[in-house]
């Protein structure tokens, strides 16, 4: 019996359907992609004749991919007992297996004769790799379903789109990481939602739009954002796992397509570009009753939010500082938390107010009633962002957490401040018993070690500010 059948991972019928599509569409190679702990796609590309074997038996993946920070440095002592995590399956850089999901098969419209499938990672004994962030979201979704809810999310994603002027491919530009490309602007910015600015961006945006829609992603709009060369794409609401998978594929697709046409797309929150504006990722979320199919956040009376929605809000506010470690997982992202900036700086909620952390939207009885979290950065791992929101919201429902009154003056209302940096967020996550109960201490400690390794590397660097401030003075 093959690996997929032995552990009930896929069906023979589903695998046969994919093989038929590959033959019918003239696919010559298939990219097998797995979302890592940072929300970056890793994987291998195989020729079409090897796909049947991969569907049945998986493809080997070095387990050190689980142990790397964003510079691709291995953080854990892989040669020690248990690979530094008490897991024998990680010792000696052993292999895990990437098993493709037949239902995820797509043809990549920008890459000739190329197919794509999303994978899950398994140990050789059939266990799903415990640090799979996609699996963590699935676990939280299952908890919500057991309570009678479906978790629905919609995405608003801001990012920057530049023209590449120098790809920095000289040998001395390489490194870990290498030098980023030199870029120029496509617009000068500060003409929010103006048609003139959109038309300047249209040649590049049309390239992206065609490929994103050809992938089947539920694109709703493309908008000119406030800053130079800054845009926003929005997507239709759907179940959370589909939204998270969408975000993973969207980011990767945008970067690939842009680079093929001489552009550089970045989901970094605040690039080091003069006059730049920070980018955010606004996550719209609600719960739907599995029994009635109705929005559990909506009311039939005069109030905007149901008790379920208010308790969900209360849970998000209570764990806001810990949740920031997942919603804003980079050092750079905390440069966005500024007062009077259309980004939050404290844990408060309000009704249709863009200065708060959690913005309640809709009208009494509106089936589209939802909560918009405005904390996230577009570089966040979507599985962890959504899993943490759902876990903390469900805890709020279980404890009947009270969010308090909505704020009308978001930068004056007294409330717990959001973390000022990634280190503060990680400390809050480390102390959160709710997070440890939801995700397990093993994952929390693993995540803390990965992210603190990034902080340690950052703090070891001599910044331009330090050089300018002290080099001559002292």
Secondary structure, DSSP 8 states (H G I E B T S, - for coil): --HHHHTT-S-HHHHHHHHHHHHHTT--EEEEEEE-TTS-EEEEEEEGGGHHHHHHH-EEEEGGGGGB-TTS-B-S-TTSGGGGTT-GGGGGG-EEEEEE-GGG-EE-TTSTTEEEEEEEEE-TTS-B-TT-HHHHHHHHHHHHHHTTEEEEEEEEEEEEEEEEEE---SGGG-STT----EEE-S-----TT-HHHHHHHHHHHHHHHHHHHHTT--EEEEEE-SSTTEEEEEE--EEHHHHHHHHHHHHHHHHHHHHHTTEEEE--SS-S-TT-----EEEEEEEEETTT-SBTT--SSS-SS-HHHHHHHHHHHHTHHHHHHHHS-STGGGGG--TTTTS-SBS-EEES-TTSSEEEES-TT-TT-EEEE----TTS-HHHHHHHHHHHHHHHHHHT----S--SSTTTS---B--SSHHHHHHHHHH-HHHHHHH-HHHHHHHHHHHHHHHHHHHHS--HHHHHHHTTT-
